[in-house]
Amino acid sequence: NLGLGIDAQSGIPITKLGCAYDYGCSERILEERGSGGRTDWTFNLDLHADYTFKIGEGQSLSFIFDVFNLPSLQTITDVDMDYESPDIGYINPDWQAPTAYQTPRQVRFGVRYAF
């Protein structure tokens, strides 16, 4: 058995967030949603292969191989949206700095015994 999975997702909107005296940071929207642009699109290409051997009456042994994110893309998936630093009124130097990336290539091997 062979399988192929393709996944594409648009980037998330980047919104300028501020701090509020009573609630802390990331609680006050300074400009409309997406005013800071968007992160890049992410793409995944996943592969699956398995082969099953019949080893007896009603018994089988399968060898499984999966590869996730075959090209090992590591696109930025989230950024710091706090435009203001915790000192209200000052700009956060880390605004729009990456905080999360696409999971890199992963490989999984497996064996399944069915009876």
C-alpha positions in Angstrom: 0.0 0.0 0.0 1.2 3.5 -0.9 -0.2 6.8 0.3 0.4 10.5 -0.3 -0.8 13.4 1.8 -0.6 17.0 0.7 -1.6 19.9 3.0 -1.4 23.7 2.3 -2.5 26.3 4.9 -2.6 30.1 4.5 -0.6 32.1 7.0 -2.2 33.6 10.1 -3.0 37.3 10.3 -0.6 39.4 12.4 -2.4 41.8 14.6 -0.8 44.6 16.7 -1.6 43.8 20.3 -1.0 46.1 23.3 -0.9 45.9 27.0 -3.7 46.9 29.4 -3.2 48.1 32.9 -5.6 45.7 34.4 -5.2 42.6 32.2 -1.6 42.5 31.0 -0.2 42.2 27.5 -1.9 40.6 24.4 -5.2 41.9 25.7 -5.7 45.1 23.8 -6.1 45.3 20.0 -4.3 48.4 18.7 -5.2 48.1 15.0 -7.6 45.9 13.0 -7.0 42.2 12.6 -4.2 41.5 10.1 -2.9 45.0 10.0 0.7 43.6 10.5 0.4 41.4 7.4 0.3 37.6 7.4 2.8 34.8 8.0 3.8 32.7 5.0 1.8 29.7 3.7 2.8 26.3 5.0 3.0 23.2 2.8 3.4 19.6 3.9 4.0 16.5 1.7 3.6 13.2 3.6 4.3 9.7 2.4 3.1 6.3 3.6 4.1 2.8 2.6 3.3 -0.6 4.2 3.7 -4.1 3.1 1.8 -7.1 4.7 3.0 -10.7 4.8 0.5 -13.5 5.5 2.2 -15.7 8.0 -0.5 -18.2 8.9 -4.2 -18.8 9.0 -5.7 -15.4 10.0 -2.3 -14.0 10.9 -0.3 -11.3 9.2 2.8 -9.1 9.8 3.0 -5.6 8.3 5.9 -3.3 8.0 5.1 0.4 7.9 7.0 3.4 6.9 5.8 7.0 7.1 7.6 10.3 6.3 6.0 13.6 7.4 7.0 16.9 5.9 9.2 15.2 3.3 10.9 18.4 2.1 11.6 19.4 5.7 10.2 22.9 5.3 10.4 24.9 8.5 8.2 27.9 7.7 7.4 30.4 10.5 3.9 29.5 11.8 3.5 32.2 14.6 5.1 35.5 15.6 5.1 37.7 18.6 2.1 40.0 18.2 2.7 42.1 21.3 3.4 45.5 19.7 3.7 47.2 23.1 6.2 46.0 25.7 5.1 45.3 29.2 6.1 48.9 30.0 2.9 50.4 28.4 3.7 52.9 25.7 7.0 51.4 24.6 7.4 49.3 21.4 8.3 45.6 21.9 11.7 45.0 20.2 10.5 41.4 19.5 7.3 42.4 17.7 6.9 40.0 14.7 9.8 37.8 15.8 9.2 34.1 15.2 7.7 32.2 18.1 6.8 28.9 16.3 8.0 27.0 13.2 6.5 24.2 11.1 7.6 20.8 12.4 10.6 19.5 10.5 10.8 16.2 8.7 9.8 13.2 10.8 10.2 9.5 9.9 8.2 6.7 11.6 8.8 2.9 11.2 6.3 0.4 12.5 5.5 -3.3 12.7 2.0 -4.6 13.1 1.1 -8.2 13.9 -2.6 -9.0 13.4 -4.1 -12.3 14.6 
